[in-house]
Amino acid sequence: MDRRLTPANGRVAAAQLQGQVEAQYFTEGEPASVSADVADLLKSPDGARDRQLTYGAAVTVYERHEGWAFVQAQADGFVGYVSEEALGPRTAPTHRVATRATHAYAEANLKTPDRAFLTLGARLCVTGQSGSFLETETGFVPAGHLFPLGRPDPDPVAVSERLLGTPYLWGGNSAMGIDCSGLVQAGLMSCGIDCPGDSDLQEQALGETLAPGTAPKRGDLLFWKGHVAWVADPQTILHANAYHMAVAFEPLAEALTRIETQGDGPVTRHARLTGV
């Protein structure tokens, strides 16, 4: 079993895994939501970051131990540890942040103190409106920065383009820092399309495989070992990458040569999404 997607850590495991894994006890877990602006999802307590969870993300908590919560994210099934301080009660979000990022203010006035930094994809409960601001549980957010959850974006590449210039961050999933698979996931989830968290899982799950030599078009995905990029147009890719240390456009021909020359090999899969 893939430990990234298997809610079991030896001490505790999800009830549905009984008979499949060994654990001291099995549990249905408890619902919770991320209450921090951004929370690192770690491989182990105080360990390396695997991914990140943004404000309002729904999780199932299987264990609380020494200040850490062992959780599984509802959106993509990713498993790991987050600080207990980053979690709050399960919420029922109505809207999502549709811009690169925004702030929640103390009042419906941009000159009042900001209470939270909310990245693309963060989820909030809107309870009212005051002028050009929507009232949420964490403060007042500019109305133009939030879309109802039932209003998906039409173009995942356009969503990802909102993050141009965002610093590269291994395991990152926010406007403060993002990696290649985080960029793809942000684009697809804003369009209401399920997407795994890591590039190898995305390569296995997303789209239809195209034959070598097929002309790329906008919205295609190109995979390398450990990397993924959007095709922005037939001559250009968009990706979060360590070469630029940012989300950047790059000429496709140059990227193909550069990536293979640096030892990461050729494209391993060219995929085309359907229904996008």
C-alpha positions in Angstrom: 0.0 0.0 0.0 1.1 3.5 -0.7 1.8 5.1 2.7 0.8 8.5 1.3 -2.8 7.3 0.7 -3.0 4.7 3.6 -4.4 6.0 6.9 -2.4 3.7 9.1 0.7 4.4 11.3 1.2 1.3 13.4 -0.6 2.6 16.4 -3.9 3.5 14.7 -5.6 2.8 11.3 -8.8 3.7 9.6 -11.6 1.2 10.4 -11.9 0.2 6.7 -8.4 -1.1 6.8 -9.1 -3.8 9.5 -7.8 -7.1 8.2 -5.5 -5.4 5.7 -3.0 -3.7 8.1 -1.7 -4.2 11.6 -2.5 -1.5 14.2 -3.1 -1.3 17.9 -6.6 0.0 17.3 -8.9 0.9 14.4 -11.2 4.0 14.2 -13.6 5.8 12.0 -11.8 9.0 12.9 -13.2 12.4 13.6 -14.0 15.2 11.1 -12.0 18.5 11.3 -11.0 21.4 9.0 -7.8 23.3 8.6 -8.0 26.6 10.6 -4.5 27.8 9.8 -3.8 29.9 6.6 -1.6 27.1 5.4 -0.6 23.9 7.2 2.3 21.6 6.4 1.3 17.9 5.9 4.3 16.0 7.2 5.6 12.5 6.6 6.1 12.1 10.3 5.8 14.3 13.4 8.5 17.0 13.0 9.4 15.3 9.7 9.7 16.3 6.1 6.9 18.1 4.3 5.0 16.0 1.9 2.3 18.5 0.9 0.3 21.4 2.3 -3.4 21.9 3.3 -5.0 25.3 2.9 -7.6 27.1 5.0 -10.9 25.3 5.2 -9.6 21.9 3.9 -11.6 19.0 5.3 -9.7 16.2 7.0 -10.4 13.1 9.0 -8.3 12.9 12.2 -7.4 9.4 13.1 -5.1 10.2 16.1 -4.0 13.1 18.3 -0.7 12.4 19.9 1.8 14.7 21.6 0.6 17.8 19.7 0.3 16.2 16.3 -2.7 15.0 14.4 -2.6 12.0 12.0 -5.0 12.9 9.3 -6.2 12.1 5.8 -7.2 15.0 3.5 -10.7 14.6 2.0 -9.9 16.3 -1.3 -7.1 13.9 -2.5 -6.8 11.2 0.2 -3.2 12.3 1.2 -2.2 11.1 4.6 0.2 12.7 7.1 0.7 14.7 10.2 -0.3 18.3 10.9 0.1 20.4 14.1 -3.0 20.1 16.2 -3.0 23.9 16.4 -3.7 24.0 12.7 -7.0 22.3 13.0 -10.5 23.4 14.1 -14.0 21.9 14.0 -15.4 20.7 10.6 -16.9 23.6 8.7 -19.3 23.7 5.8 -17.6 26.0 3.2 -19.8 27.8 0.7 -17.1 29.6 -1.3 -13.5 29.3 -2.4 -10.7 31.8 -3.1 -10.5 32.2 -6.9 -7.7 34.7 -7.1 -4.0 34.1 -6.5 -4.5 35.2 -2.9 -6.6 37.5 -0.7 -6.9 38.8 2.9 -9.7 38.6 5.4 -10.2 41.9 7.2 -11.5 42.7 10.7 -14.2 44.9 9.1 -15.7 45.5 5.7 -12.9 48.1 5.1 -9.6 47.5 3.4 -7.9 49.9 6.0 -8.8 47.7 8.9 -6.4 45.0 10.2 -6.1 41.8 8.1 -6.9 38.7 10.1 -5.8 36.0 7.6 -3.9 35.4 4.3 -6.0 33.2 2.1 -4.5 31.5 -0.9 -6.0 30.2 -4.1 -8.4 27.4 -3.3 -8.9 28.2 0.4 -12.5 27.5 1.4 -14.7 29.7 3.6 -18.2 29.9 4.9 -19.9 33.1 3.7 -22.6 34.3 6.1 -23.5 37.7 4.7 -22.4 40.7 2.6 -21.4 44.3 3.5 -20.9 46.5 0.5 -18.1 45.0 -1.6 -17.1 42.5 1.1 -18.4 39.1 2.0 -18.5 38.2 5.6 -16.9 34.9 6.6 -16.0 33.1 9.8 -12.5 34.5 9.6 -13.3 38.1 8.5 -14.4 40.2 5.6 -13.1 39.2 2.2 -13.4 41.2 -1.1 -16.4 39.8 -2.8 -14.7 39.6 -6.2 -12.0 37.2 -4.7 -14.5 34.5 -3.8 -16.5 32.1 -6.0 -19.3 29.8 -4.9 -18.2 26.2 -4.6 -20.7 25.3 -7.3 -19.1 27.7 -9.8 -16.0 25.9 -11.2 -13.4 27.7 -13.3 -13.5 26.6 -17.0 -9.7 26.5 -17.8 -7.2 24.9 -15.3 -4.2 26.4 -17.1 -5.7 29.9 -16.7 -6.1 29.2 -13.0 -2.5 28.0 -12.7 -1.4 31.2 -14.6 -2.7 33.2 -11.6 0.3 31.8 -9.7 2.9 33.0 -12.1 6.0 34.1 -10.2 5.1 32.2 -7.0 8.3 30.9 -5.4 9.1 27.2 -5.9 8.6 25.2 -2.7 9.0 21.5 -2.5 5.6 20.1 -1.4 4.0 23.5 -1.6 0.4 24.1 -2.3 -0.1 27.8 -1.9 0.6 31.3 -3.2 3.4 31.5 -0.7 5.2 28.6 -2.4 4.2 25.8 -4.7 5.7 22.8 -6.6 4.9 21.3 -9.9 2.2 18.9 -8.8 0.7 21.5 -6.5 0.3 23.8 -9.5 -1.5 21.2 -11.5 -3.7 20.2 -8.6 -4.6 23.9 -7.9 -5.7 24.3 -11.5 -7.7 21.2 -11.7 -9.4 21.4 -8.3 -10.5 25.0 -9.1 -12.3 23.5 -12.1 -14.0 20.8 -10.0 -11.7 18.0 -11.3 -10.3 15.5 -8.8 -6.5 15.4 -8.8 -3.9 13.5 -6.7 -1.3 15.4 -4.8 2.1 14.1 -6.2 3.2 14.0 -9.8 3.7 10.3 -10.0 0.1 9.8 -8.8 -1.1 12.4 -11.3 0.8 10.6 -14.1 -1.1 7.4 -13.2 -4.5 9.0 -12.9 -5.0 12.0 -15.2 -6.2 12.1 -18.7 -5.6 9.9 -21.8 -2.2 8.9 -22.9 -1.2 10.3 -26.3 1.1 8.6 -28.8 4.7 9.9 -29.0 4.9 12.7 -31.5 1.3 13.9 -31.0 1.2 17.7 -31.3 0.7 19.2 -27.8 -2.2 21.7 -27.2 -3.2 23.9 -24.3 -4.3 21.9 -21.3 -2.2 18.9 -22.0 0.1 17.5 -19.3 3.7 16.5 -19.8 5.3 14.2 -17.3 8.9 13.5 -16.6 10.4 11.4 -13.8 9.4 13.4 -10.7 8.0 16.4 -12.7 4.9 17.6 -14.4 4.1 20.7 -16.5 1.1 22.2 -18.2 1.1 22.9 -21.9 0.2 26.6 -22.2 0.3 26.6 -26.0 2.0 24.3 -28.6 5.3 26.0 -28.1 5.2 26.8 -24.3 4.9 25.0 -21.0 3.9 26.4 -17.6 5.4 24.8 -14.5 6.7 25.3 -11.0 10.3 24.3 -11.3 13.6 24.4 -9.5 15.4 25.9 -12.5 13.5 29.2 -12.3 12.7 28.6 -8.6 9.2 29.8 -9.4 6.1 29.2 -11.5 7.2 30.2 -15.0 6.5 29.9 -18.7 9.3 28.2 -20.6 9.7 27.4 -24.3 8.8 23.8 -24.8 11.8 22.9 -27.0 14.2 24.5 -24.6 12.6 22.8 -21.6 12.8 19.4 -23.3 16.5 19.8 -24.1 17.3 21.3 -20.7 15.5 18.7 -18.6 17.1 15.8 -20.5 20.5 17.4 -20.5 20.4 17.8 -16.7 19.9 14.1 -16.3 16.1 13.9 -15.7 15.4 12.1 -19.0 12.8 12.5 -21.7 9.0 13.0 -21.3 7.6 9.8 -19.8 3.9 10.5 -20.6 1.9 13.0 -22.7 -1.7 13.2 -21.4 -4.8 15.0 -22.6 -7.7 15.7 -20.2 -11.2 15.1 -21.4 -14.2 17.3 -20.7 -12.1 20.3 -19.9 
